[in-house]
Amino acid sequence: MKLFQITIFILILVGANFAQNKIGFINGYEFYDEKSGIKKLVEAIKMTYEDDFITPQISKRAEELKIEIENLKKLGKSTEIQDVKFNELKEKLNAISESKKKRYTLLVGLIEKQINDKLELFANKNGYKKIFNIVDLEESLLYIEESAFVTNEFIKFCNEEFEKEKVSK
């Protein structure tokens, strides 16, 4: 399968070079960098974890359940009671996890889609036939010329576009 991916990728590069179309690469991991990444994305990620209203309540109950389980163990109470408390604890911890996933999807997923739209706009505006995200290609790439990376230019472009949108609202 990897050999097939590599072959297709090489054909794309050769075809693009033959047709004299520009191809660029971005490193999507850099979008999330707190200092040099896409500001709107970084802010959304921070909001996902800082403004979580459900987790503190569930976490508090989870801590109470842990203490109850420990106390039941010390008192030598039935393991059935411990199991009931432990299952409730697992449910609370799962609820925390689901809450964070949902918030992440709602806040960050929307911005990631906007970033993909801006990547298309960036590619068209700058004459790129295709821009590949190495995050998606990592396992099938052997070597990429450093000059083919346009990550920093795209991050700058994306931040400027989001600022324009903010000002126009």
C-alpha positions in Angstrom: 0.0 0.0 0.0 2.8 2.4 0.9 4.6 1.7 -2.4 1.4 2.6 -4.2 1.1 5.8 -2.2 4.7 6.7 -3.0 4.3 5.9 -6.7 1.1 8.1 -6.9 2.8 10.9 -5.1 5.9 10.8 -7.3 3.6 10.8 -10.4 1.8 13.9 -9.1 5.1 15.7 -8.5 6.5 14.7 -11.9 3.3 15.6 -13.7 3.2 18.9 -11.8 6.8 19.8 -12.6 6.3 18.8 -16.3 3.2 21.1 -16.5 5.2 23.8 -14.7 2.5 24.1 -12.0 3.6 25.1 -8.6 3.2 22.6 -5.8 3.7 23.5 -2.2 3.8 21.8 1.2 2.6 22.9 4.6 3.2 21.4 8.0 -0.3 21.5 9.6 1.2 20.9 13.0 2.6 24.4 13.0 -0.9 25.8 12.8 -1.3 24.9 16.5 1.9 26.5 17.8 1.0 29.0 20.5 3.5 31.6 19.4 3.7 31.4 15.6 0.5 29.4 14.7 -2.9 30.5 13.5 -4.2 32.8 16.3 -7.9 32.0 15.9 -7.2 28.3 16.1 -4.9 28.6 19.1 -7.5 30.8 20.9 -10.3 28.2 20.1 -8.2 25.4 21.6 -7.5 27.4 24.7 -11.2 28.2 25.0 -12.0 24.5 24.6 -10.2 23.7 27.9 -10.4 27.0 29.8 -14.2 27.6 29.4 -15.4 24.1 30.2 -18.4 24.5 32.5 -19.3 20.8 32.8 -16.0 19.3 33.7 -15.5 21.0 37.1 -18.8 19.6 38.4 -18.1 16.1 37.1 -14.5 16.2 38.3 -15.7 17.2 41.8 -18.1 14.3 41.8 -15.4 12.0 40.5 -13.1 13.0 43.4 -15.9 12.4 45.9 -16.4 9.0 44.5 -12.7 8.1 44.7 -12.7 9.1 48.4 -15.9 7.1 49.0 -14.3 4.0 47.3 -11.2 4.4 49.5 -13.3 4.8 52.6 -15.3 1.7 51.7 -12.1 -0.3 51.3 -10.7 0.9 54.6 -14.0 -0.1 56.4 -14.0 -3.4 54.7 -17.4 -2.9 53.1 -18.7 -5.1 50.4 -17.0 -5.1 47.0 -20.4 -4.8 45.4 -20.8 -1.3 46.9 -17.3 -0.5 45.8 -18.1 -1.7 42.3 -21.2 0.4 42.1 -19.2 3.5 43.1 -16.4 2.6 40.8 -18.9 2.2 37.8 -20.3 5.6 38.6 -16.8 7.0 38.7 -16.1 5.6 35.3 -19.3 7.1 33.9 -18.3 10.5 35.3 -14.8 10.3 33.8 -16.3 9.2 30.4 -18.7 12.2 30.6 -15.7 14.5 31.0 -14.0 13.0 28.0 -17.1 13.2 25.8 -17.8 16.8 26.9 -14.2 17.8 25.9 -14.5 16.0 22.5 -17.8 17.7 21.8 -16.5 21.1 22.7 -13.3 20.5 20.6 -15.4 19.4 17.6 -17.8 22.4 17.9 -15.1 25.1 18.4 -12.0 23.8 16.7 -13.6 21.7 14.0 -15.3 24.8 12.6 -12.1 26.8 12.5 -10.2 23.9 10.9 -12.7 23.9 8.1 -12.3 27.6 7.7 -8.5 27.1 7.5 -8.9 24.5 4.8 -11.1 27.0 2.8 -8.4 29.7 3.3 -5.8 27.2 2.1 -7.7 26.8 -1.1 -7.9 30.6 -1.5 -4.2 30.9 -0.7 -3.3 28.3 -3.3 -5.4 30.0 -6.0 -4.2 33.5 -5.1 -0.5 32.4 -5.3 -0.6 30.2 -8.3 -0.3 26.8 -6.6 -1.8 23.8 -8.4 -1.9 21.9 -5.2 -0.7 22.3 -1.6 -0.1 19.1 0.4 -0.2 18.9 4.1 2.7 16.7 5.2 0.6 15.6 8.2 -1.5 13.7 5.8 1.5 12.4 3.8 4.1 11.7 6.6 4.4 8.0 6.1 4.7 8.1 2.4 7.2 10.9 1.9 10.9 10.4 1.5 12.2 13.9 1.1 10.8 17.3 0.4 12.9 20.3 -0.7 12.8 22.9 2.1 11.9 25.7 -0.5 8.7 23.9 -1.3 7.3 24.6 2.2 4.9 27.5 2.3 3.7 27.0 5.9 4.8 30.3 7.3 3.4 32.3 4.4 0.1 30.5 4.7 -0.1 31.1 8.5 0.6 34.8 7.9 -2.0 34.9 5.1 -4.6 33.0 7.3 -4.0 35.2 10.3 -4.5 38.3 8.1 -7.7 36.9 6.6 -9.2 36.1 10.0 -8.3 39.7 11.1 -10.0 41.1 8.0 -13.1 39.1 8.9 -13.0 40.2 12.5 -12.8 43.9 11.5 -15.6 43.6 8.9 -18.0 42.2 11.5 
